Amino acid sequence: MPSPAPILRLRGGSWAMASLLIAALVLVPVLALAWQAVQGSEGLWSHLARHVLPHALGQTVILMAGVGFLTATIGTGVAWLVTAYDFPGRRSLEWALLLPLAVPTYIIAYVYLDMLHPLGPFQSAVRAVLGFESPREFRLPDIRSMTGAILLLGLVLYPYVYLPVRAMFMTQAANLVEVAHTLGTTRRQILWRVALPLARPAIAVGTSLALMETLNDIGASEFLGVRSLTISVYTTWVTRSDLAGAAQIALAMLLLVVALVSLERWARRKQRYSVTAQRARSMARQPLKGAARWMAFCICLLPVVLGFILPAVHLATEAWERFQFAGLSARLLAEARNTFVLSALATAAVLACGLVVAYAARLFPQRGMQVVHRVASLGYAMPGTILALGVLIAAGGLDRWIGHVARDMLGVDPGLLLIGSGLALGYAYLARFLAISIGSVEAGLTRIPRSYDHSARTLGHGIGSTLRHIHLPLSRAAVAAAGLLVFVDCMKELSATLLLRPLNFETLATHLYGEAARGTYEEAAVAALAIVVVGILPVILLARVGRSNG
């Protein structure tokens, strides 16, 4: 009679093969992108390298450097204030500081362009106070600039740093702070000499995520006049119809992403952190008195006001005025339905594939399966424009092959089946957000002891039965959280949707982009408000998790 281990390997082989297939699907766009880039002529590449890449790369580096500094400063600063000190409103600000995550970068740019327009409410109020009658007499500097882009992106991306750094501050051993106090170190010196060195990994990881989002941004950069690499990819393909050139620029972006991740890991290569878990406890918060407590309150409140409250209030006001004037148009309702259906179908596919990869990694913890796991998670590290362009190349090639076969064998032309039906867009969502599903499902599965698997096996349950009756019920919360995060990210995704959506197919995000590009900001307020309202859901989830951990 064969032993249980070979039987398990035999039955789990289908899971391993399915996981390998999913990883291959994620890798296909990258290979297609590299293949298309190689097809470009030498003269074309020399033109891009001489006239397009230097300016776009310079703009991208300046933007990322500014956003990285701003997000690290704001995120680390407010995380230290709410963790180390006690002041009025601290408990509310702990979760309120996460709210800017609900506002996509292209919406923050859209809102502030509308509010700070020379004829907008803010400048009109300033001129009224100062006694000027028209923008010709007085106007503020145009927010369409590199400085404006850095400030606005920093206001909505700092929570990527705030969240891990606050968690690091909360889990640092209090005895380290107490020892520093006995040596005569002030609370401010503790921040620089103890807390920040220990929090460097969290700062590096959070800043890297913020920089990835900056590199992925397409709407805010274009609205604010920053000619980044992402904008160059989009205009090279859409405006100039130069697919090879767009692939070459996208490949340069991919190398920049690899360099960014490698630099972050290199900076932490010699650092080791060891804290005894049994003795780890949060530091005691120091009560602030007098003006200091209100200053701390205002410092923490300012990014919430600028990054969420002002944009949300402005969108709500504009949306209400638009609703009173024209109601909800049939076009907007159709776009909302498109967004919901597309996001729901993509979420179901992402969850199913994430479950396969995470469960295969549990069944086969060997090194080979870990490599498959990492390849399947590769898409989240790539900007949406790069991934979408790779999917466009691969799906377009497959569509052409299907068309040739159909014409030769059946005498019919099926058209663009993948791109025209939206399957290519769903494929891009799958490759882009699969890492979220894998990570969340894997986190839920790791909490289930392996002894449960052994017990189920002795009772005659196979791999699929164990998954249905034990693993899925026990990891239901993790799967639900993954579904929520993926659904919201699909709703907000702009760059991939712009490149891959079928003709005459619009989502709320592309509707907003089109209206803002035409300068008709009032038309997009309802769509922007809907995206922000849905975006609050994962923020509430993160806030609840943070409170339970705190």
C-alpha positions as CSV (number, residue, x, y, z in Angstrom):
1,M,0.0,0.0,0.0
2,P,1.5,3.4,-0.9
3,S,2.5,5.7,1.9
4,P,0.4,8.9,2.5
5,A,3.3,11.3,1.5
6,P,3.5,10.1,-2.2
7,I,-0.3,10.2,-2.4
8,L,-0.3,13.7,-1.1
9,R,2.3,14.8,-3.6
10,L,0.4,13.1,-6.4
11,R,-2.9,14.7,-5.5
12,G,-1.3,18.1,-4.8
13,G,0.5,18.0,-8.2
14,S,-2.5,19.6,-9.8
15,W,-2.3,22.5,-7.4
16,A,1.4,23.0,-8.1
17,M,0.7,22.9,-11.9
18,A,-2.1,25.4,-11.6
19,S,0.1,27.7,-9.5
20,L,2.9,27.4,-12.1
21,L,0.4,28.3,-14.8
22,I,-0.8,31.3,-12.9
23,A,2.8,32.5,-12.4
24,A,3.4,32.0,-16.1
25,L,0.4,34.2,-16.9
26,V,1.8,37.0,-14.7
27,L,5.2,36.6,-16.4
28,V,3.9,36.7,-20.0
29,P,3.3,40.5,-20.2
30,V,6.9,41.2,-19.1
31,L,8.3,38.8,-21.7
32,A,6.0,40.3,-24.4
33,L,7.1,43.8,-23.4
34,A,10.8,42.8,-23.7
35,W,10.1,41.1,-27.1
36,Q,8.3,44.2,-28.5
37,A,11.1,46.5,-27.2
38,V,13.7,44.5,-29.1
39,Q,11.6,44.8,-32.3
40,G,12.1,48.6,-32.3
41,S,14.5,49.9,-34.9
42,E,17.8,51.3,-33.8
43,G,17.0,54.7,-35.2
44,L,13.8,54.9,-33.2
45,W,15.6,53.9,-30.0
46,S,18.3,56.5,-30.5
47,H,15.6,59.2,-31.0
48,L,13.9,58.2,-27.8
49,A,17.2,58.0,-25.9
50,R,18.1,61.5,-27.2
51,H,14.9,63.5,-27.0
52,V,12.3,61.7,-24.8
53,L,14.0,59.6,-22.1
54,P,16.4,62.2,-20.6
55,H,13.6,64.8,-19.9
56,A,11.1,62.2,-18.8
57,L,13.6,60.4,-16.6
58,G,14.7,63.7,-15.1
59,Q,11.1,64.7,-14.3
60,T,10.4,61.2,-12.8
61,V,13.5,61.2,-10.6
62,I,12.7,64.7,-9.3
63,L,9.1,63.8,-8.7
64,M,10.0,60.6,-6.9
65,A,12.7,62.2,-4.8
66,G,10.3,65.0,-3.7
67,V,7.4,62.6,-2.9
68,G,9.7,60.2,-1.1
69,F,11.1,62.9,1.1
70,L,7.6,64.4,1.8
71,T,5.9,61.1,2.5
72,A,8.7,59.8,4.8
73,T,8.7,63.1,6.7
74,I,5.0,63.4,7.2
75,G,4.4,59.7,7.8
76,T,7.2,59.3,10.3
77,G,6.4,62.6,12.1
78,V,2.7,62.0,12.7
79,A,3.4,58.3,13.6
80,W,5.8,59.4,16.3
81,L,3.4,62.1,17.6
82,V,0.4,59.8,18.0
83,T,2.5,57.0,19.5
84,A,4.9,58.8,21.9
85,Y,2.6,61.7,23.1
86,D,-0.9,62.1,24.5
87,F,-2.9,65.1,23.4
88,P,-6.5,66.0,22.7
89,G,-8.0,64.1,19.7
90,R,-5.1,61.6,19.5
91,R,-7.3,58.5,19.4
92,S,-9.4,59.9,16.6
93,L,-6.4,61.1,14.6
94,E,-4.8,57.6,14.8
95,W,-7.3,56.3,12.3
96,A,-8.2,59.6,10.6
97,L,-4.6,59.8,9.4
98,L,-5.3,56.8,7.2
99,L,-8.2,58.6,5.4
100,P,-6.1,60.1,2.5
101,L,-5.6,56.5,1.3
102,A,-9.2,56.6,0.1
103,V,-8.4,59.4,-2.4
104,P,-6.6,58.2,-5.6
105,T,-3.8,60.5,-6.8
106,Y,-5.7,61.5,-9.9
107,I,-8.7,62.6,-7.8
108,I,-6.6,64.8,-5.5
109,A,-5.1,66.5,-8.5
110,Y,-8.5,66.9,-10.1
111,V,-10.0,68.5,-6.9
112,Y,-7.2,70.9,-6.3
113,L,-7.1,72.0,-9.9
114,D,-10.8,72.8,-9.6
115,M,-10.5,74.5,-6.2
116,L,-7.3,76.6,-7.0
117,H,-8.3,77.5,-10.5
118,P,-8.0,81.3,-11.1
119,L,-11.9,81.4,-11.3
120,G,-12.3,78.8,-8.6
121,P,-13.7,79.3,-5.1
122,F,-10.3,79.7,-3.2
123,Q,-8.7,82.4,-5.5
124,S,-12.1,84.2,-5.8
125,A,-12.4,84.4,-2.0
126,V,-8.8,85.7,-1.7
127,R,-9.4,88.4,-4.3
128,A,-12.6,89.4,-2.6
129,V,-10.8,89.8,0.7
130,L,-7.9,91.8,-0.9
131,G,-10.2,94.0,-2.9
132,F,-9.3,92.7,-6.4
133,E,-11.9,92.1,-9.0
134,S,-10.4,89.9,-11.7
135,P,-7.6,87.3,-12.1
136,R,-5.8,89.8,-14.2
137,E,-5.2,92.0,-11.2
138,F,-4.2,89.2,-8.8
139,R,-3.7,85.4,-9.1
140,L,-1.8,82.8,-7.1
141,P,1.0,80.7,-8.6
142,D,-0.3,77.9,-10.9
143,I,-0.5,74.6,-9.1
144,R,0.3,72.9,-12.4
145,S,4.0,72.5,-11.6
146,M,6.5,70.0,-10.2
147,T,6.1,71.5,-6.8
148,G,2.3,71.2,-6.9
149,A,2.6,67.5,-8.0
150,I,5.0,66.7,-5.2
151,L,2.8,68.4,-2.6
152,L,-0.4,66.8,-3.7
153,L,1.0,63.3,-4.2
154,G,2.7,63.5,-0.8
155,L,-0.6,64.4,0.9
156,V,-2.3,61.2,-0.2
157,L,0.6,58.8,-0.2
158,Y,2.1,59.5,3.3
159,P,-0.2,56.8,4.9
160,Y,2.0,54.2,3.2
161,V,4.8,55.3,5.6
162,Y,2.6,56.2,8.5
163,L,1.0,52.7,8.8
164,P,4.2,50.5,9.1
165,V,6.2,53.1,11.0
166,R,3.4,53.5,13.6
167,A,3.2,49.7,14.0
168,M,7.0,49.6,14.4
169,F,6.9,52.4,17.1
170,M,4.1,50.6,18.9
171,T,6.0,47.2,19.0
172,Q,9.3,48.6,20.1
173,A,10.3,47.4,23.5
174,A,9.5,50.0,26.2
175,N,12.6,49.1,28.1
176,L,14.8,50.6,25.4
177,V,13.0,54.0,26.0
178,E,13.3,53.6,29.7
179,V,17.0,52.8,29.6
180,A,17.5,55.9,27.4
181,H,15.6,58.0,30.0
182,T,17.9,56.8,32.8
183,L,20.8,58.0,30.7
184,G,19.4,61.5,30.6
185,T,18.1,61.3,27.0
186,T,15.1,63.5,26.2
187,R,12.1,62.3,24.3
188,R,13.2,64.2,21.2
189,Q,16.7,62.6,21.4
190,I,15.0,59.2,21.8
191,L,13.3,59.7,18.5
192,W,16.6,60.4,16.7
193,R,18.9,58.0,18.5
194,V,16.6,55.0,19.3
195,A,13.2,55.1,17.6
196,L,14.2,56.2,14.1
197,P,17.2,53.7,13.7
198,L,14.9,50.9,14.7
199,A,12.2,52.1,12.4
200,R,14.4,52.4,9.3
201,P,13.1,49.1,7.7
202,A,9.5,50.3,8.1
203,I,10.3,53.8,6.7
204,A,12.1,52.2,3.8
205,V,9.3,49.8,2.9
206,G,6.6,52.5,3.3
207,T,8.5,55.0,1.2
208,S,9.2,52.3,-1.5
209,L,5.4,51.7,-1.7
210,A,4.7,55.4,-2.0
211,L,7.3,55.7,-4.8
212,M,5.8,52.7,-6.6
213,E,2.4,54.5,-6.6
214,T,4.1,57.7,-7.8
215,L,5.7,55.9,-10.7
216,N,2.3,54.2,-11.5
217,D,0.5,57.6,-11.5
218,I,-0.8,58.8,-14.8
219,G,-3.7,61.1,-14.1
220,A,-2.2,63.5,-11.5
221,S,1.1,63.8,-13.4
222,E,-0.7,64.7,-16.7
223,F,-3.2,67.1,-15.0
224,L,-0.3,68.9,-13.2
225,G,2.0,69.2,-16.2
226,V,4.7,66.7,-15.2
227,R,6.1,64.8,-18.1
228,S,7.0,61.5,-16.3
229,L,8.0,58.2,-17.8
230,T,4.4,56.9,-17.4
231,I,3.0,59.8,-19.4
232,S,5.7,59.3,-22.1
233,V,4.6,55.6,-22.4
234,Y,1.0,56.5,-22.7
235,T,1.4,59.4,-25.3
236,T,4.0,57.4,-27.3
237,W,1.5,54.6,-27.8
238,V,-1.9,56.4,-27.9
239,T,-0.9,59.7,-29.6
240,R,2.0,58.5,-31.8
241,S,0.8,54.9,-32.3
242,D,4.4,53.8,-31.6
243,L,4.1,50.5,-29.8
244,A,7.7,49.6,-30.0
245,G,8.8,53.0,-28.6
246,A,6.3,52.7,-25.8
247,A,7.6,49.3,-25.0
248,Q,11.1,50.6,-24.9
249,I,10.2,53.4,-22.5
250,A,8.2,50.9,-20.4
251,L,11.2,48.6,-20.2
252,A,13.3,51.6,-18.9
253,M,10.6,52.1,-16.3
254,L,10.8,48.5,-15.3
255,L,14.6,48.8,-14.8
256,L,13.9,51.8,-12.6
257,V,11.5,49.7,-10.5
258,V,14.1,47.0,-10.1
259,A,16.8,49.5,-9.2
260,L,14.4,51.1,-6.6
261,V,13.7,47.7,-4.9
262,S,17.4,46.7,-5.0
263,L,18.4,50.0,-3.5
264,E,15.9,49.6,-0.7
265,R,17.2,46.1,0.1
266,W,20.9,47.2,-0.2
267,A,20.4,50.0,2.2
268,R,19.2,47.5,4.8
269,R,21.7,44.7,4.0
270,K,23.7,44.9,7.2
271,Q,21.0,45.8,9.6
272,R,19.8,43.3,12.2
273,Y,17.0,43.9,14.7
274,S,16.3,41.7,17.7
275,V,13.8,42.4,20.3
276,T,12.7,39.9,22.9
277,A,9.0,39.2,22.3
278,Q,8.3,38.4,25.9
279,R,9.5,41.7,27.1
280,A,8.2,43.9,24.3
281,R,5.6,46.4,25.3
282,S,4.5,49.8,24.0
283,M,6.2,52.9,25.3
284,A,4.2,55.0,27.8
285,R,2.8,58.1,26.1
286,Q,4.0,61.4,27.5
287,P,1.1,63.9,28.1
288,L,1.6,67.2,26.4
289,K,0.6,70.5,28.2
290,G,-0.2,74.0,27.2
291,A,0.4,75.1,23.6
292,A,2.4,72.0,22.8
293,R,-0.6,69.7,22.9
294,W,-2.6,71.9,20.5
295,M,0.4,72.2,18.2
296,A,0.7,68.4,18.1
297,F,-3.1,68.2,17.3
298,C,-2.8,70.8,14.5
299,I,0.3,69.1,13.0
300,C,-1.5,65.7,12.8
301,L,-4.8,67.3,11.7
302,L,-3.3,69.3,8.8
303,P,-2.5,66.3,6.4
304,V,-6.0,64.9,7.1
305,V,-7.6,68.2,6.3
306,L,-5.6,68.8,3.1
307,G,-5.5,65.1,2.0
308,F,-9.1,64.1,2.7
309,I,-11.5,66.5,4.3
310,L,-11.1,69.4,1.9
311,P,-11.3,67.2,-1.2
312,A,-14.2,65.2,0.2
313,V,-16.2,68.3,1.1
314,H,-15.5,69.9,-2.3
315,L,-16.5,66.8,-4.1
316,A,-19.7,66.4,-2.1
317,T,-20.7,70.0,-2.7
318,E,-20.0,69.8,-6.4
319,A,-21.8,66.5,-6.7
320,W,-24.8,67.8,-4.9
321,E,-25.0,70.9,-7.1
322,R,-24.6,68.7,-10.2
323,F,-27.3,66.3,-9.0
324,Q,-29.7,69.2,-8.3
325,F,-29.1,70.6,-11.7
326,A,-29.2,67.5,-13.9
327,G,-29.7,64.5,-11.7
328,L,-27.9,61.2,-12.4
329,S,-27.4,60.8,-16.1
330,A,-28.0,57.4,-17.7
331,R,-24.4,57.6,-19.0
332,L,-23.0,57.9,-15.4
333,L,-25.2,55.0,-14.2
334,A,-24.0,52.8,-17.1
335,E,-20.4,53.7,-16.2
336,A,-21.0,52.8,-12.5
337,R,-22.5,49.5,-13.6
338,N,-19.5,48.8,-15.8
339,T,-17.2,49.6,-12.9
340,F,-19.0,47.4,-10.5
341,V,-19.4,44.4,-12.8
342,L,-15.8,44.6,-14.1
343,S,-14.4,45.0,-10.6
344,A,-16.5,42.2,-9.2
345,L,-15.5,39.7,-11.9
346,A,-11.9,40.6,-11.6
347,T,-12.0,40.3,-7.8
348,A,-13.5,36.8,-8.1
349,A,-10.7,35.7,-10.6
350,V,-8.0,37.3,-8.4
351,L,-9.3,35.6,-5.3
352,A,-9.5,32.2,-7.0
353,C,-6.0,32.4,-8.4
354,G,-4.6,33.8,-5.2
355,L,-6.1,30.9,-3.3
356,V,-4.5,28.4,-5.7
357,V,-1.0,30.0,-5.4
358,A,-1.2,30.4,-1.6
359,Y,-2.6,26.9,-1.0
360,A,0.0,25.3,-3.3
361,A,2.7,27.1,-1.3
362,R,1.3,25.6,1.9
363,L,1.2,22.1,0.4
364,F,4.7,22.4,-1.1
365,P,6.9,24.6,1.1
366,Q,10.0,23.8,-0.9
367,R,12.2,26.4,-2.5
368,G,10.9,25.8,-6.0
369,M,7.3,26.7,-5.0
370,Q,8.5,29.8,-3.2
371,V,10.0,31.0,-6.5
372,V,6.7,30.4,-8.2
373,H,5.0,32.3,-5.4
374,R,7.3,35.3,-6.0
375,V,6.8,35.3,-9.7
376,A,3.0,35.2,-9.3
377,S,3.3,38.3,-7.0
378,L,5.5,40.2,-9.5
379,G,2.7,42.2,-11.0
380,Y,2.0,44.4,-8.0
381,A,5.6,45.7,-8.2
382,M,5.1,46.9,-11.7
383,P,3.3,50.2,-12.6
384,G,-0.1,49.6,-14.2
385,T,1.1,51.3,-17.5
386,I,4.0,48.8,-17.9
387,L,1.8,45.8,-17.1
388,A,-1.1,47.0,-19.4
389,L,1.3,47.6,-22.3
390,G,2.7,44.1,-21.9
391,V,-0.9,42.7,-21.8
392,L,-1.8,44.7,-24.8
393,I,1.1,43.3,-26.8
394,A,0.4,39.7,-25.7
395,A,-3.4,39.9,-26.1
396,G,-3.0,41.7,-29.5
397,G,-0.7,38.9,-30.8
398,L,-3.1,36.2,-29.6
399,D,-6.0,38.0,-31.2
400,R,-4.2,38.2,-34.5
401,W,-3.4,34.5,-34.3
402,I,-7.0,33.6,-33.5
403,G,-8.1,35.8,-36.4
404,H,-5.8,34.0,-38.9
405,V,-6.9,30.6,-37.7
406,A,-10.6,31.5,-37.9
407,R,-10.3,33.0,-41.4
408,D,-8.3,30.0,-42.7
409,M,-10.6,27.3,-41.2
410,L,-14.0,29.0,-40.9
411,G,-13.8,31.9,-43.3
412,V,-14.9,34.4,-40.6
413,D,-13.1,37.2,-38.9
414,P,-13.8,37.2,-35.2
415,G,-12.2,40.6,-34.6
416,L,-10.4,41.4,-31.4
417,L,-11.8,38.8,-29.0
418,L,-9.6,39.5,-26.0
419,I,-9.1,43.3,-26.3
420,G,-12.6,44.0,-27.7
421,S,-14.4,41.9,-25.0
422,G,-12.6,43.3,-22.0
423,L,-10.8,40.0,-21.2
424,A,-7.5,41.7,-21.7
425,L,-8.4,44.3,-19.1
426,G,-9.5,41.6,-16.7
427,Y,-6.2,39.8,-17.3
428,A,-4.3,43.0,-16.5
429,Y,-6.3,43.4,-13.2
430,L,-5.5,39.7,-12.4
431,A,-1.7,40.2,-12.9
432,R,-1.6,43.6,-11.2
433,F,-3.5,42.7,-8.0
434,L,-2.8,39.0,-7.6
435,A,-0.1,39.8,-4.9
436,I,-2.8,41.3,-2.6
437,S,-4.9,38.1,-2.8
438,I,-1.9,35.8,-2.3
439,G,-0.6,37.8,0.7
440,S,-3.9,38.0,2.5
441,V,-4.9,34.4,1.9
442,E,-1.4,33.2,2.9
443,A,-1.7,35.3,6.1
444,G,-5.0,33.6,6.9
445,L,-3.6,30.1,6.2
446,T,-0.5,30.6,8.3
447,R,-2.7,31.0,11.4
448,I,-4.1,27.5,10.9
449,P,-1.8,24.9,12.6
450,R,-0.6,22.1,10.2
451,S,-1.8,19.6,12.8
452,Y,-5.3,20.3,11.5
453,D,-4.2,19.1,8.0
454,H,-2.8,15.9,9.5
455,S,-6.0,15.3,11.5
456,A,-8.2,15.8,8.5
457,R,-6.0,13.4,6.5
458,T,-6.3,10.7,9.1
459,L,-10.1,11.1,8.9
460,G,-10.0,10.4,5.2
461,H,-10.3,14.0,3.9
462,G,-8.4,14.8,0.7
463,I,-6.7,18.1,-0.2
464,G,-9.8,19.7,-1.7
465,S,-12.1,18.5,1.2
466,T,-9.7,19.8,3.8
467,L,-9.6,23.2,2.0
468,R,-13.4,23.4,1.9
469,H,-14.2,22.2,5.4
470,I,-11.2,23.5,7.4
471,H,-9.0,26.1,5.7
472,L,-11.7,28.2,4.0
473,P,-14.0,28.6,7.0
474,L,-11.0,29.4,9.3
475,S,-9.5,31.9,6.9
476,R,-12.8,33.5,5.8
477,A,-12.0,36.9,7.3
478,A,-8.6,37.1,5.4
479,V,-10.3,36.1,2.1
480,A,-13.0,38.7,2.6
481,A,-10.4,41.4,3.4
482,A,-8.5,40.4,0.3
483,G,-11.6,40.7,-1.8
484,L,-12.4,44.1,-0.4
485,L,-8.9,45.4,-1.1
486,V,-8.8,44.0,-4.6
487,F,-12.3,45.3,-5.5
488,V,-11.5,48.9,-4.4
489,D,-8.1,48.8,-6.2
490,C,-9.9,47.6,-9.4
491,M,-12.4,50.5,-9.1
492,K,-9.6,53.0,-8.7
493,E,-7.3,51.7,-11.4
494,L,-6.8,54.2,-14.1
495,S,-3.6,53.6,-16.1
496,A,-4.3,50.0,-17.2
497,T,-8.0,50.8,-17.8
498,L,-7.1,53.7,-20.1
499,L,-4.9,51.5,-22.3
500,L,-7.0,48.3,-22.4
501,R,-10.7,49.2,-22.1
502,P,-12.8,48.2,-25.2
503,L,-14.2,50.9,-27.5
504,N,-17.2,52.8,-26.0
505,F,-16.5,51.3,-22.6
506,E,-16.0,53.7,-19.7
507,T,-15.6,53.3,-16.0
508,L,-15.9,55.9,-13.3
509,A,-12.1,56.4,-13.3
510,T,-11.8,56.9,-17.1
511,H,-14.9,59.1,-17.1
512,L,-13.3,61.4,-14.5
513,Y,-10.0,61.4,-16.5
514,G,-11.8,62.4,-19.7
515,E,-13.8,65.2,-18.1
516,A,-10.8,66.6,-16.2
517,A,-8.7,66.4,-19.4
518,R,-11.3,68.5,-21.1
519,G,-11.5,71.0,-18.2
520,T,-15.1,70.2,-17.4
521,Y,-14.5,69.4,-13.7
522,E,-18.1,69.7,-12.6
523,E,-19.2,66.8,-14.8
524,A,-16.8,64.4,-13.0
525,A,-17.6,65.3,-9.4
526,V,-20.2,62.5,-8.9
527,A,-17.8,59.9,-10.3
528,A,-15.0,61.1,-8.2
529,L,-17.1,61.1,-5.0
530,A,-18.3,57.6,-5.7
531,I,-14.7,56.4,-6.0
532,V,-13.7,58.1,-2.7
533,V,-16.7,56.8,-0.8
534,V,-15.9,53.2,-1.9
535,G,-12.3,53.8,-1.2
536,I,-13.1,54.5,2.5
537,L,-14.1,50.9,3.0
538,P,-10.5,49.4,3.1
539,V,-9.4,52.4,5.2
540,I,-12.0,51.5,7.8
541,L,-10.8,47.9,7.7
542,L,-7.2,49.0,8.3
543,A,-8.3,51.3,11.1
544,R,-10.1,48.4,12.8
545,V,-7.1,46.1,12.5
546,G,-4.8,48.8,13.8
547,R,-7.0,49.4,16.9
548,S,-7.2,45.7,17.6
549,N,-3.4,45.4,17.4
550,G,-3.0,48.5,19.5
